[in-house]
């Protein structure tokens, strides 16, 4: 049973590491905190500080999530 749990956790870890989150937030401190938090959790992050650059980054990089 223990081996199955480890395999599931490793697969989940690989999926998280391949997941990119785009953070669109004009407050630099909030943007940095969100980016740091998600990066520490294993996600790739992109940051934009305005809607237009955020939209451009979204179209170019196709993140899994946009905040």
N, C-alpha and C positions, 0 to 999 in steps of 0.2 A: 504494500500500500504506500509506503513512504516514497518509493521510486516514482510512482505515478504522480504524486503531489509535486515532486521536484520537477518533473518534465512539464507539467502544466505551468508551474511558476516560470520556468525558463522560456516557454513559448510566449507567455504574457510579457515577460521582460523584453523579448525581442520585438514584439509588436509595439510596446511603448517606445522603445528606442527608435523605431522607424516612424513614429508619429510626430508631426510638426504642428505647432500651435502658433498662430499669428496673433500678436497682442497689439491692438490699436488703442492707444491711450495717450492723451496729450499731456497728462501730468507725468513728468519724467520719473519721479520717485515711485509712483504707483506702477508704472510700466516696468521699471527695474525690479521691483519687489515681485511682481507677477512672473517676470522672466526668470528670475533667480529661483523662485519656488518651483516652477514647472521644470526647469533645468535640473534642479536637485532631485526631482522625482523621476528623471530619466527621459523627459521629453526634449525634442529639439524645439527651439523657439525662434521666432522672428519678431522684431519690434518695429512699429510705425507710430509716429507721434501726431498723425493727422489722417483724416479720412481718405483723401486722394492718394497719398503714398500707400496707405493701407490697402486700398482697392487694387492699385498697381501690383503690390507685392502678392496679394491674394491671387490675382490672375496669372502672375509669373510662376509662383512657387506651389500653388494649389495645396495649401495646408489642410489638415484634417479638421481643424477647428479655428474659428476666428473669435476672439474676445474683444 
